[in-house]
Amino acid sequence: RQELVKRFLGQSRPVVDQIICTNAFGMGLDVPNVRLVIHWQQSASVEDLLQEFGRAGRDRKPSASVIFHDGPGRGDTGRLRYMAELTVSNAPGDDQ
């Protein structure tokens, strides 16, 4: 893990610019220039979603977060929409 983090931060060679990992990998990391976070599945809670979305754009430059979802058949589309809207409404603005 430590070597991969060094490569991702550009502190070791070869540098990597993409990582596929669990949310545990990013705990304690502050990487300002992440532009895209892709979620393979829905987060367990609004707090987890906010933390995971917050990995992108920490330097306040344009960024995006994508969630793959298997459609309305699971019955949680409304919950997912609520979590995404709450995340956006709680995101820091230009005044912070």
C-alpha positions in Angstrom: 0.0 0.0 0.0 2.7 2.5 0.9 4.6 2.0 -2.3 1.4 2.4 -4.3 0.5 5.6 -2.5 4.0 7.0 -3.2 3.6 6.2 -6.9 0.1 7.8 -6.9 1.5 11.0 -5.3 4.4 11.1 -7.8 7.0 10.4 -5.1 8.2 7.1 -6.6 8.6 5.7 -10.1 6.8 4.5 -12.1 4.1 7.1 -11.3 0.5 5.8 -11.5 -2.4 8.1 -12.3 -5.3 5.7 -11.7 -6.1 3.4 -8.9 -8.8 0.8 -8.5 -9.4 0.2 -4.8 -11.8 -0.1 -2.0 -12.8 2.9 0.0 -10.4 1.8 2.8 -7.4 2.5 0.6 -8.1 6.3 0.6 -8.5 6.6 4.3 -6.1 9.3 5.5 -5.0 10.4 2.1 -5.4 13.9 0.9 -4.7 14.1 -2.8 -5.8 17.5 -4.2 -5.7 16.8 -7.9 -8.2 13.9 -8.2 -10.6 14.7 -11.0 -12.8 11.6 -11.2 -14.1 9.1 -8.6 -16.0 6.1 -9.9 -18.2 4.1 -7.5 -18.9 0.6 -8.6 -21.8 0.4 -6.1 -23.8 2.6 -3.9 -22.3 3.6 -0.6 -23.7 2.3 2.7 -24.6 5.7 4.1 -24.8 9.4 3.2 -21.7 10.0 5.3 -19.7 7.4 3.3 -21.0 8.9 0.0 -20.0 12.4 1.1 -16.5 11.1 2.1 -16.1 9.2 -1.2 -17.4 12.1 -3.4 -15.1 14.4 -1.5 -12.0 12.7 -2.8 -12.4 14.5 -6.1 -11.7 18.2 -6.6 -10.1 19.0 -3.2 -8.2 21.7 -5.0 -11.5 23.2 -6.1 -11.0 22.5 -9.8 -13.8 20.9 -11.8 -14.2 17.2 -10.9 -16.9 14.5 -11.1 -18.1 11.4 -9.3 -20.0 8.6 -11.0 -22.0 5.8 -9.4 -22.8 2.6 -11.3 -26.3 1.5 -10.4 -28.1 -1.6 -11.7 -31.4 0.2 -12.2 -34.7 0.8 -10.5 -35.4 -2.9 -9.9 -33.5 -2.9 -6.6 -35.9 -0.3 -5.1 -33.2 2.0 -3.9 -33.1 4.6 -6.7 -34.9 7.2 -4.5 -32.4 6.6 -1.7 -29.5 7.0 -4.1 -31.0 10.2 -5.5 -31.5 11.5 -2.0 -27.9 10.7 -1.0 -26.5 12.5 -4.1 -28.6 15.6 -3.6 -27.7 15.8 0.1 -24.0 15.4 -0.8 -24.2 18.3 -3.3 -26.0 20.5 -0.8 -23.4 19.8 1.9 -20.4 20.3 -0.4 -18.2 23.3 0.5 -18.9 26.4 -1.6 -16.6 29.1 -2.9 -17.0 31.0 0.4 -15.3 28.1 2.4 
